[in-house]
Amino acid sequence: MGSGMPAHAAPHPDSSRDGAAADGLAALAKQRATGTDPAHGGEAGRKRGKRNAEHVAAIERWEQQRGAADTAHPVDFARGILPRLRSVPLSVMAEATGLSLGYCSFVRRGQKVPHRRHWGSLARLGDGTKAASEERNARNRAAGRMASQRDSPPMRLQAFRL
């Protein structure tokens, strides 16, 4: 570089994106301050409300089917199921239960106990048994995934600057 600036101190070609990112964060902050945050209202709120209503309805159906006969306690989950979930990928837990990846992360770390209706699916995942494997494979086939895509971690590419 003819400016006398060492090559390692030259601005990165993508440094203009830093300004765009700051502009985007400022715009979101302004929207939140005025109560128009797109992540918490409008279409996002309707989707979240619909999903929550579906969960409530599923819980009511589950409880009607079982009545008062189900006396499981959260300690039962913590002792019997949770330790076996440590190596189960969050994506597999989310697919098996319909819960979000974030909530599954809380569950796997022991910070949340899912509703009792999810315990059976989670216990099977944690078993590592043939039945759990067959259940995952059936879901993958139903979703049209190829064998090479099943439960494989996402590929991460790292960009290198020369």
N, C-alpha and C positions, 0 to 999 in steps of 0.2 A: 504494500500500500504506500502510495506516495505521500500521504499526509504525515508521515513520521509516527503514526499511531501503530503500536505493535499489532500484529495480526490477531492475537488472542483477545485484544480489547475491541476489535471491530464489532459493530452491532450485528446481531443475527438478522438474516433476511426476513424472518417472521416477526421481528420486534414490533412491527406496526399492529400486530394482533393484540399486543399488551394494552394499547390504548383502546382498542375495540372492546376488550374484556372489561376494562375499567368503566367504559361507557355503559356496557350492558349491566354491570353490577350497580352503577349509579341509577340507571333506569328502573331496575327492580326495587332498589331501596325507595325511590320516589313513589312507585306504585304501591308498595307496602304501606308507606306513610299515609297515602291517600285512601287506603282501603280497597285498592283495585288490583291486588296481587293475583296474577293469573294462576298461580299454583294453589290458591286457597278460595277461589270463588268461581263463578261462571261454570264453564264446562267441566273443569277439574272437580269442583264441588259436587256437581251432579253425578259424575262418575263415581266419586268416593261415596256419596250417599247411596247410590244404587248398589255398590258392592257391599257396603255395610248392611243394607236392608237384606241382601241375599244371605249374608252370614247370620243375621238374626233369625231369618226364616228357617235356615238349615238347623240352627240350634234348637228352635222350637220343635221342628219335626223330630229331631234326634231325641229330645227329652220326652216328647209324647210317646214315642215308641218304647222307651225304657222305663218311664215313670219314676217312682221313688226307689226302684230296685237298685239303681246305680249308686253305690256308696263309696266310690273311689275318692281318695284324698290326694291333694297335690303332693304330699310326701311320697305317695306311691309312685307318682311320675318321676320325682326327683331321684328316688332310689332304684326304681326298676327300669326306666326307659332312658332317662337323660344320659347316664354314663355311656350307653351304647350309641348315642347320636354324635359323639365327638368327631368321628371320622366320616360322617355322612355329609356329602356336599349340600350346601344350602339350596342349590337349584333343585336337587332331588327331593329335599324336604318340602320345598314350596310346591313342586309339581304334585307330590303325593297328597298334600293337605289343602291346597288352594290359598294358603297364607302367603303373605308377601315375603320377599327375601329378607327385608329388614326385620320383620317379626320373627322369622325363622332364626335369624342371627341371635335375637334376644333369647329365644327358646334354647338354642344350642349352648349359649353361655350361661344358662340357668337363671336369667333375669326375668323371664316370663314363663308361665305355665299355660300351655294352650288348653282350649276347651276339651273336655273329656272325649268328644266325638273324634278328635284327631289322634288319640292315643294309640289306637289299634294300628293305624297306618304308620305312625312313627315307630312303634315297637317292631313292626315287620321290617322297616328300613334298617333299624338298628341291629336286627338279628343277623343280617348278612346271610340269611338262609336262601335256599333255592327258591322258595316261594316269593321272597322279596325281590329277588332277581327277576323271576318270571313276571311279577307284577310290573316292574319297571319296563321290561322288554315289551309287554303288551301295550302299555301306555305309549311307548315310543313308536311301536308299529301303528297304533291308532293315530298318532300325530304325524305319521308319514316320514319319520326320521330314518335315515340310512344307518346301518350298523356303525359306520365310522363316526357318526355324530352323537351317538348315544352316550350320555353321561360323561362326555369328554370335556376336560377343562377348556375354556376359550383360549385361543392362541393369542399370545401377546407379542406384539412387535415393538421393538425399541428403536427409535430413530437415533442415529449417531450423527453428530456434527463434526465434519473434518476441518 
